[in-house]
């Protein structure tokens, strides 16, 4: 697991973590994976949670090599792009590995993307050479490819008349060429490797680009920082879908670590079914979706299930209240709760920690090869430990940039190479980092110019045990300078009223603008599970018009 505390120094108000150098050579990521699969052919690397179908490393090697050969025969070259759109399945990683074997670049899309968003990325950004998709999205992709006259070949995971299917392309290679197969490395280590979509919480998703060198170094960093003893006894279950950059990287790390993966549909959200699978497969490591973790809190049926196999629960992308963290720690004896704080723009997490061992309000300590500073949100000056401001990072794992979006890249990364996260927080001299929220949702500027942290409002609301989730929208966010909105979701059966909550939050003397609390059944989410700020803004503006 993670080593805590990690090594770090603070120099000139900049916190610097341990530097770890990996020799990546020509960054032949495909060879890295292929040699891993060849090294343990009989190991069962994947099990379908519903059907029980197993996939050994030998099968994964055979299918990914066959796929790579077919792609190569049909014109895929280093620098080309392969687009995959699928749910979690045994075959999900096959096109990804095949892409790496050919030194090409890969991007995962998701099935809920609107056709015009897909069209924009396919036409203006990536122009993929190949698209792998499931049957339900064929019509959309055929329409875009035809109308935009793209030189793109579509492969379907299931058999469909008139189109190549995965099974058909896997049957077209001869045993001799499989035996003689060699990977083609990228033309240089800085070639594009992965395109990842940002969360899209405040606007359309941006397309983030990482190089082969960055991804290879990131995977090795993650392996170095995770449990190594008895690695082949890890039974991993990951609920977030593969189009999440984090989920894709975790699945790739599991392959390299010889962790057995239980493949579950990312649409599976029935808690009873979830814990039946944990019980059946004796899952040791689990990464739940955020919504599932909230729903587990107070779920009375949980005690009926055997969770004794659980060793580690991972989560990221959200700051849980201490009471929920403590609850999750009690799911099994000696279970470790591992939090990571990161961004799709960074190839590795920036912070992480075992919450059992540290301050529950923190997000752990910095990962290797990171530099961090906190800057004043108004002046940009670098602040001291303990002072609150915008969190900025510098790392070799920072993205190459946003594809075809120089303006957004320059807004995110300044001239000195610092990535401005847009998050509000601080770090302590102990090395622990603290995230207080997004800057736009965490601070407001009053008439007198004072910056007031709205996280105080969130903390006040969190004192109610019935509140399981809360988000504040400032007046700046909704374009109205007369009020602030606090959206909350309550536990089922709660009798807490909006009137009670409004009375609590409007007692803050330093916040001159009225705060309106709105109770929702659940906070809206984007396709990647983040809170959908655009939807909340719509709700806020509708409420303003009604007042």
C-alpha positions in Angstrom: 0.0 0.0 0.0 1.0 3.7 0.1 3.9 4.6 2.3 3.0 7.3 4.8 4.4 9.8 5.4 6.0 10.1 2.0 9.3 11.9 1.7 9.0 15.6 1.0 10.6 19.0 1.6 9.3 22.5 1.6 11.5 25.0 -0.1 10.5 28.7 -0.8 6.9 27.8 0.1 6.8 25.1 -2.5 6.3 21.5 -1.3 8.3 18.9 -3.2 7.8 15.2 -3.0 10.4 12.4 -3.5 11.8 12.1 -7.1 11.6 8.7 -8.6 13.2 8.0 -11.9 12.0 5.2 -14.2 13.9 4.2 -17.3 11.3 3.9 -20.1 13.7 3.8 -23.1 11.6 4.2 -26.2 8.4 3.9 -24.1 7.3 0.7 -25.8 4.2 0.3 -23.6 2.8 -2.4 -25.8 5.8 -4.6 -25.2 5.6 -3.9 -21.5 2.0 -5.3 -21.4 2.7 -8.2 -23.8 5.7 -9.5 -21.8 3.5 -9.3 -18.6 0.8 -11.4 -20.2 3.4 -13.9 -21.5 5.0 -14.3 -18.1 2.1 -15.9 -16.4 -0.1 -17.5 -19.1 -2.3 -19.7 -16.9 -3.2 -16.9 -14.5 -6.9 -16.1 -14.5 -6.8 -12.3 -15.0 -10.6 -11.6 -15.5 -13.9 -13.1 -14.4 -17.3 -12.0 -15.6 -19.2 -11.3 -12.4 -22.6 -12.5 -13.9 -21.7 -15.4 -16.2 -18.6 -16.6 -14.4 -16.7 -16.8 -17.7 -12.9 -16.6 -17.1 -10.1 -15.1 -19.2 -6.5 -16.2 -18.6 -3.5 -14.1 -19.5 -2.9 -16.5 -22.4 -6.3 -15.8 -23.8 -5.9 -12.0 -23.2 -2.5 -12.2 -25.0 -4.0 -14.2 -27.9 -7.0 -11.9 -28.4 -5.1 -8.7 -28.1 -2.3 -9.9 -30.5 -4.9 -11.0 -33.1 -6.7 -7.7 -32.8 -3.4 -5.8 -33.2 -2.5 -7.8 -36.3 -5.9 -7.1 -37.9 -5.6 -3.4 -37.1 -2.1 -3.4 -38.6 -3.2 -5.2 -41.8 -6.0 -2.6 -42.1 -3.7 0.4 -42.0 -3.2 1.3 -38.3 0.1 3.1 -37.9 1.9 4.8 -35.0 0.2 8.1 -34.4 -3.2 6.9 -35.6 -6.1 6.9 -33.1 -8.5 4.1 -32.0 -11.8 5.0 -30.4 -13.6 2.5 -28.1 -17.1 2.9 -26.8 -18.2 0.1 -24.5 -19.3 -0.8 -21.0 -17.1 -2.9 -18.7 -16.7 -6.3 -20.2 -14.1 -9.1 -20.6 -13.3 -7.6 -24.1 -13.0 -4.0 -23.0 -9.2 -3.9 -22.7 -8.5 -5.9 -26.0 -8.6 -2.9 -28.4 -6.6 -0.8 -25.9 -3.8 -3.3 -25.6 -3.9 -3.8 -29.4 -3.5 -0.1 -29.9 -0.5 0.0 -27.7 1.1 -2.9 -29.5 1.0 -0.7 -32.7 2.3 2.5 -31.1 -1.0 4.2 -31.8 -3.1 6.4 -29.5 -6.4 5.4 -27.8 -9.5 7.2 -26.5 -12.4 5.8 -24.6 -15.8 7.3 -25.2 -19.0 6.7 -23.3 -22.4 5.6 -24.5 -24.3 8.6 -23.0 -22.4 11.2 -25.0 -24.7 13.3 -27.2 -24.3 12.8 -30.9 -23.2 16.4 -31.5 -20.5 16.1 -28.8 -19.3 12.9 -30.4 -19.4 14.4 -33.9 -17.3 17.4 -32.7 -14.6 15.2 -31.2 -14.5 12.7 -34.0 -14.4 15.4 -36.7 -12.5 18.3 -35.2 -10.1 16.5 -32.8 -9.3 12.9 -33.3 -10.5 11.6 -36.7 -10.1 7.9 -35.5 -8.8 5.3 -37.9 -11.0 2.7 -36.1 -14.1 2.7 -33.8 -14.9 -0.3 -31.6 -18.5 0.0 -30.3 -21.5 -1.9 -29.0 -24.6 -2.6 -31.1 -26.7 0.1 -29.5 -24.4 2.9 -30.7 -23.8 1.7 -34.3 -26.4 3.9 -35.9 -24.9 7.0 -34.4 -21.4 6.2 -35.5 -22.4 5.1 -39.0 -24.3 8.4 -39.3 -21.4 10.5 -38.3 -18.8 8.6 -40.4 -21.1 8.8 -43.4 -22.1 12.5 -43.1 -18.6 13.7 -42.3 -16.9 11.4 -44.9 -14.5 10.1 -42.3 -11.9 7.4 -43.3 -12.9 5.3 -40.3 -13.6 1.6 -40.0 -16.2 0.4 -37.4 -15.9 -2.8 -35.5 -18.8 -4.1 -33.4 -18.3 -6.2 -30.2 -21.3 -8.4 -31.2 -22.1 -9.8 -34.6 -24.0 -7.3 -36.9 -24.7 -7.9 -40.5 -22.6 -5.9 -42.9 -20.0 -4.9 -40.2 -16.8 -6.4 -38.8 -17.3 -8.0 -35.4 -14.6 -8.5 -32.8 -14.9 -12.3 -33.0 -14.6 -12.2 -36.8 -11.4 -10.1 -36.8 -9.9 -12.3 -34.1 -10.3 -15.3 -36.4 -8.4 -13.8 -39.3 -4.8 -14.3 -38.1 -2.7 -17.4 -38.7 -0.9 -19.1 -35.9 2.5 -18.5 -37.5 2.1 -14.7 -37.6 0.8 -14.8 -34.0 3.9 -16.7 -32.9 6.2 -14.2 -34.8 4.3 -11.1 -33.6 6.4 -8.1 -32.4 5.2 -4.8 -31.0 5.8 -1.5 -32.8 6.9 1.2 -30.4 5.8 4.7 -30.8 7.9 6.8 -33.2 9.1 8.7 -30.1 8.3 8.6 -26.3 6.4 11.9 -26.5 3.9 10.6 -29.1 0.3 10.7 -28.1 -0.8 7.6 -26.1 -4.1 8.3 -24.4 -6.8 10.9 -25.0 -9.0 11.3 -22.0 -12.2 13.3 -21.6 -12.4 15.8 -18.7 -15.4 15.5 -16.3 -17.5 18.1 -18.0 -19.0 19.4 -14.7 -19.0 23.1 -15.8 -19.0 22.9 -19.6 -18.4 20.5 -22.5 -15.6 17.9 -21.7 -12.2 18.8 -23.0 -9.9 16.3 -24.6 -6.7 15.7 -22.6 -3.6 14.3 -24.2 -1.0 12.2 -22.5 2.2 10.8 -24.1 3.6 7.3 -24.1 6.4 8.3 -21.8 3.9 9.9 -19.3 1.6 6.9 -19.2 4.4 4.4 -18.9 6.0 6.3 -16.0 2.6 6.8 -14.4 1.8 3.1 -14.4 5.2 2.2 -12.9 4.7 4.9 -10.2 1.3 3.5 -9.3 2.7 -0.1 -9.1 5.6 1.1 -6.9 3.1 2.8 -4.5 0.7 -0.1 -4.2 0.9 -3.3 -2.2 3.4 -5.8 -3.7 3.3 -8.7 -1.4 1.1 -11.6 -2.6 0.0 -9.4 -5.5 -1.6 -12.4 -7.3 -3.9 -12.8 -4.4 -5.6 -9.5 -5.0 -9.2 -9.8 -6.3 -10.2 -6.5 -7.6 -13.7 -5.2 -8.5 -14.0 -1.8 -10.1 -17.4 -0.2 -10.7 -16.6 3.1 -12.4 -16.7 2.7 -16.2 -13.7 2.4 -18.4 -14.2 5.8 -20.0 -13.1 7.3 -16.7 -9.4 7.9 -17.1 -8.8 6.7 -13.6 -10.8 3.5 -14.1 -8.9 2.7 -17.3 -5.5 3.2 -15.6 -6.5 1.1 -12.6 -7.6 -1.7 -14.9 -4.2 -1.5 -16.7 -2.3 -1.4 -13.4 -4.2 -4.5 -12.3 -3.0 -6.4 -15.4 0.6 -5.4 -14.7 0.3 -6.4 -11.0 -1.3 -9.8 -11.7 -4.5 -8.8 -9.8 -7.5 -10.8 -10.7 -10.3 -8.5 -11.9 -14.0 -9.2 -11.4 -15.7 -7.5 -14.3 -19.0 -5.9 -13.4 -21.2 -3.8 -15.6 -20.8 -0.1 -14.7 -24.6 0.1 -14.8 -24.9 -2.3 -11.9 -26.0 -0.3 -8.9 -28.2 -2.7 -6.9 -26.4 -2.8 -3.5 -27.7 -6.3 -2.7 -26.2 -7.6 -6.0 -23.0 -5.7 -5.4 -22.4 -7.3 -2.0 -23.5 -10.7 -3.2 -20.6 -10.5 -5.7 -18.2 -9.4 -3.0 -19.2 -12.3 -0.9 -19.2 -14.8 -3.9 -15.8 -13.9 -5.3 -14.1 -12.9 -2.0 -13.2 -9.6 -3.3 -10.2 -8.0 -1.6 -9.9 -4.6 -3.3 -13.0 -2.6 -4.4 -13.5 0.8 -6.0 -17.2 1.7 -5.7 -18.9 4.5 -7.5 -19.4 7.7 -5.5 -23.2 7.3 -5.4 -23.0 3.7 -4.2 -20.8 4.8 -1.3 -23.4 7.4 -0.2 -26.2 4.9 -0.6 -24.4 2.3 1.6 -24.3 4.8 4.5 -27.1 3.6 6.8 -28.2 0.7 4.5 -29.6 -1.8 7.0 -29.2 -4.8 4.8 -25.4 -4.5 4.8 -25.0 -6.5 8.0 -26.4 -9.6 6.3 -23.4 -9.9 4.0 -19.9 -11.4 4.6 -17.4 -8.6 3.8 -14.5 -10.2 5.7 -12.5 -10.7 2.5 -12.2 -6.9 1.9 -8.7 -5.5 2.5 -8.9 -2.1 0.7 -11.7 0.3 -0.4 -10.5 2.9 -2.8 -12.2 6.2 -3.6 -11.4 9.5 -5.3 -12.9 12.6 -6.7 -14.9 13.7 -3.6 -14.4 14.8 0.0 -16.5 12.6 2.3 -17.6 13.7 5.7 -15.7 12.0 8.5 -18.8 10.1 9.6 -19.0 8.4 6.2 -15.3 7.6 6.2 -15.6 6.0 9.6 -18.6 4.0 8.4 -16.7 2.7 5.4 -13.8 1.7 7.6 -16.2 -0.6 9.5 -17.3 -2.7 6.5 -14.7 -5.3 7.4 -12.1 -5.9 10.1 -8.8 -4.2 9.3 -10.1 -2.8 5.9 -8.0 0.1 4.7 -9.8 3.1 3.2 -7.6 4.6 0.5 -8.4 8.1 -0.8 -6.7 9.7 -3.9 -6.9 13.2 -5.1 -6.1 13.9 -8.7 -7.2 15.3 -12.0 -7.6 13.8 -15.5 -4.9 16.3 -16.5 -2.4 14.5 -14.4 -1.2 11.0 -15.3 -0.9 10.0 -11.6 -2.8 11.1 -8.5 -1.4 14.2 -6.8 -2.3 13.2 -3.3 -3.3 10.0 -1.5 -3.4 8.3 1.8 -4.8 5.6 4.0 -7.5 7.4 5.9 -7.2 4.9 8.8 -3.9 6.5 9.7 -4.3 10.2 9.1 -6.6 13.2 9.7 -10.0 12.4 8.1 -10.3 15.9 6.8 -7.1 15.6 4.7 -6.6 13.9 1.4 -3.2 12.4 2.3 0.3 13.3 1.2 1.8 14.0 -2.2 2.7 11.3 -4.7 6.3 11.0 -6.0 7.5 13.5 -8.7 5.1 16.3 -7.6 5.6 19.9 -6.6 2.8 21.9 -5.0 2.1 25.5 -4.1 -0.8 27.4 -2.8 -1.5 30.8 -4.3 -3.6 33.7 -3.2 -6.8 33.7 -5.3 -6.7 37.5 -5.8 -3.0 38.3 -6.1 -1.4 35.1 -7.2 1.2 35.3 -4.5 2.6 32.0 -3.2 1.3 31.3 0.4 2.8 29.6 3.4 1.8 26.2 4.9 -1.6 26.5 6.5 -2.7 29.5 4.4 -5.7 28.8 2.1 -5.8 29.5 -1.7 -5.7 27.9 -5.1 -3.9 24.6 -5.3 -1.2 24.4 -8.1 0.9 21.4 -9.2 3.9 20.8 -11.3 4.9 17.2 -12.5 6.4 15.3 -15.4 3.0 13.5 -15.5 1.1 16.7 -16.4 -0.8 16.4 -19.7 0.7 17.6 -23.0 -2.4 19.9 -23.2 -6.0 20.0 -24.3 -6.3 18.7 -27.9 -6.9 21.6 -30.4 -7.6 24.0 -27.5 -4.5 26.2 -27.0 -6.6 28.8 -25.1 -7.8 26.3 -22.5 -4.3 24.8 -22.2 -2.8 28.2 -21.5 -5.5 29.0 -18.9 -4.8 25.7 -17.1 -1.0 25.7 -17.3 0.9 29.0 -16.7 4.2 30.0 -18.3 6.2 28.4 -15.5 4.6 25.0 -16.0 2.2 25.2 -13.0 -1.1 23.5 -13.4 -3.9 25.6 -11.8 -6.4 23.0 -10.4 -9.2 25.4 -9.7 -9.4 23.8 -6.2 -9.3 25.7 -3.0 -7.2 24.3 -0.1 -4.0 24.3 1.8 -1.2 22.0 3.1 0.4 21.6 6.5 4.0 21.4 7.4 3.3 17.7 8.2 2.9 17.2 4.4 -0.8 16.5 4.5 -3.0 18.3 2.0 -6.6 19.6 2.5 -9.2 20.2 -0.2 -12.0 22.6 0.7 -13.8 22.6 -2.7 -13.8 24.3 -6.1 -12.8 27.9 -6.1 -15.9 29.1 -7.9 -18.1 27.2 -5.5 -16.0 27.7 -2.4 -15.4 31.4 -2.2 -17.3 34.6 -2.9 -16.3 38.2 -3.1 -18.4 40.5 -1.0 -19.2 44.1 -1.7 -16.2 45.2 0.5 -13.9 42.9 -1.4 -13.3 40.4 1.3 -12.9 36.7 0.2 -15.2 34.5 2.3 -14.8 30.7 2.2 -18.2 29.1 1.6 -16.9 25.8 2.8 -18.0 27.0 6.2 -21.6 26.7 5.0 -21.0 23.2 3.8 -19.5 22.3 7.2 -22.5 23.8 9.0 -24.9 21.7 6.9 -22.8 18.6 7.5 -23.6 18.7 11.2 -27.0 17.3 10.3 -26.6 13.5 10.2 -29.4 13.3 7.7 -27.5 15.2 5.0 -25.4 12.8 2.8 -24.3 15.3 0.2 -24.0 19.1 -0.2 -22.8 21.6 -2.8 -22.8 25.4 -2.7 -23.3 27.6 -5.8 -22.0 31.1 -5.3 -23.7 34.2 -6.7 -20.9 34.4 -9.2 -21.7 31.0 -10.6 -25.3 31.6 -11.2 -24.9 35.2 -12.5 -27.0 36.7 -9.7 -25.5 38.9 -7.1 -28.4 38.7 -4.6 -28.2 35.2 -3.2 -26.3 31.9 -2.9 -27.7 28.4 -3.3 -26.9 25.4 -1.2 -28.1 22.1 -2.6 -28.4 19.0 -0.3 -29.5 15.4 -0.6 -30.9 13.7 2.5 -31.0 10.1 3.7 -34.3 8.3 2.9 -37.0 9.0 5.5 -35.4 12.2 6.8 -37.7 14.7 8.3 -35.3 17.7 8.0 -36.9 20.7 6.3 -35.5 23.4 4.1 -36.8 25.9 6.6 -34.5 24.4 9.3 -31.5 24.4 7.1 -32.1 27.9 5.9 -32.1 29.1 9.4 -28.8 27.5 10.1 -26.9 28.8 7.1 -28.1 32.4 7.3 -26.5 32.9 10.7 -23.1 33.7 9.2 -22.4 37.4 9.8 -19.5 37.6 7.4 -21.7 36.5 4.4 -23.9 39.4 3.6 -25.8 37.8 0.8 -28.8 35.5 1.6 -28.3 31.7 1.3 -31.1 29.6 -0.1 -31.1 25.8 0.8 -32.8 23.5 -1.7 -33.4 19.8 -0.9 -33.1 17.4 -3.9 -33.8 13.7 -4.0 -30.2 13.4 -5.2 -27.6 15.7 -6.7 -27.5 15.5 -10.5 -24.4 13.8 -12.0 -22.5 14.0 -15.2 -21.8 10.8 -17.2 -18.5 10.4 -15.3 -20.2 10.6 -11.9 -19.2 14.1 -10.9 -21.8 16.6 -9.7 -23.4 18.3 -12.7 -22.9 22.0 -12.0 -24.6 23.0 -15.2 -27.8 21.3 -14.1 -27.7 22.8 -10.6 -27.2 26.2 -12.2 -30.4 25.7 -14.2 -32.3 24.7 -11.0 -30.9 27.8 -9.2 -31.9 30.2 -12.0 -35.4 28.7 -12.3 -35.8 29.2 -8.5 -34.6 32.9 -8.9 -37.3 33.5 -11.5 -40.0 32.1 -9.3 -39.0 34.3 -6.3 
